[in-house]
Amino acid sequence: MKKVHKNVYCSRCGDEISADELKLLSGTTCALCSHMQHESLQIRRHKLDVLKHVFTVIQPGMVNQR
């Protein structure tokens, strides 16, 4: 008997994921969607790092009194 080939589709864009590509990926998204998710996560982390440096908390003892 032949094995039935089950088509796997990307959960984000709906493209078919080949068996070779599926071996390399950890989830059910295609390589393009996985790469885009990784890039967006890096951008979010970078923006959070920048915001942490811009908005610093001023302690009450550090404020100039008039």
C-alpha positions as CSV (number, residue, x, y, z in Angstrom):
1,M,0.0,0.0,0.0
2,K,1.1,3.5,-0.7
3,K,1.2,6.1,2.1
4,V,-1.4,8.8,1.7
5,H,0.3,12.3,1.4
6,K,-1.4,14.7,3.7
7,N,-1.1,18.3,2.6
8,V,0.0,20.7,5.2
9,Y,-1.0,24.4,4.8
10,C,0.4,27.5,6.5
11,S,-1.8,28.6,9.4
12,R,-1.3,32.3,8.5
13,C,-1.2,32.6,4.7
14,G,-2.7,29.2,3.5
15,D,0.2,28.2,1.3
16,E,1.1,24.6,1.1
17,I,4.1,23.6,3.1
18,S,6.3,20.9,1.5
19,A,7.6,17.9,3.5
20,D,11.2,19.2,3.2
21,E,10.2,22.6,4.5
22,L,8.1,21.1,7.3
23,K,11.1,19.2,8.6
24,L,13.0,22.5,9.0
25,L,10.2,24.5,10.7
26,S,9.0,24.1,14.2
27,G,5.4,25.2,13.8
28,T,2.6,25.2,11.2
29,T,3.7,28.4,9.4
30,C,5.7,28.6,6.1
31,A,9.2,29.9,6.0
32,L,8.1,33.3,4.8
33,C,5.6,33.8,7.6
34,S,8.0,32.4,10.2
35,H,10.7,34.9,9.1
36,M,8.2,37.8,9.2
37,Q,7.1,36.8,12.7
38,H,10.8,36.6,13.8
39,E,11.5,40.1,12.3
40,S,8.4,41.7,13.9
41,L,9.5,40.2,17.3
42,Q,12.9,41.7,16.9
43,I,11.4,45.1,16.0
44,R,9.1,45.1,19.0
45,R,12.0,44.2,21.3
46,H,14.1,47.0,19.9
47,K,11.3,49.5,20.3
48,L,10.9,48.4,23.9
49,D,14.6,48.8,24.6
50,V,14.5,52.4,23.1
51,L,11.5,53.3,25.2
52,K,13.2,52.1,28.4
53,H,16.1,54.5,27.7
54,V,13.9,57.4,26.8
55,F,11.4,57.2,29.7
56,T,13.4,57.0,32.9
57,V,11.9,57.2,36.4
58,I,13.0,60.3,38.3
59,Q,13.2,59.6,42.0
60,P,11.8,62.3,44.4
61,G,15.3,63.2,45.8
62,M,16.6,63.9,42.4
63,V,14.1,66.7,41.5
64,N,15.3,70.3,41.9
65,Q,13.3,72.1,44.5
66,R,12.5,75.8,44.2
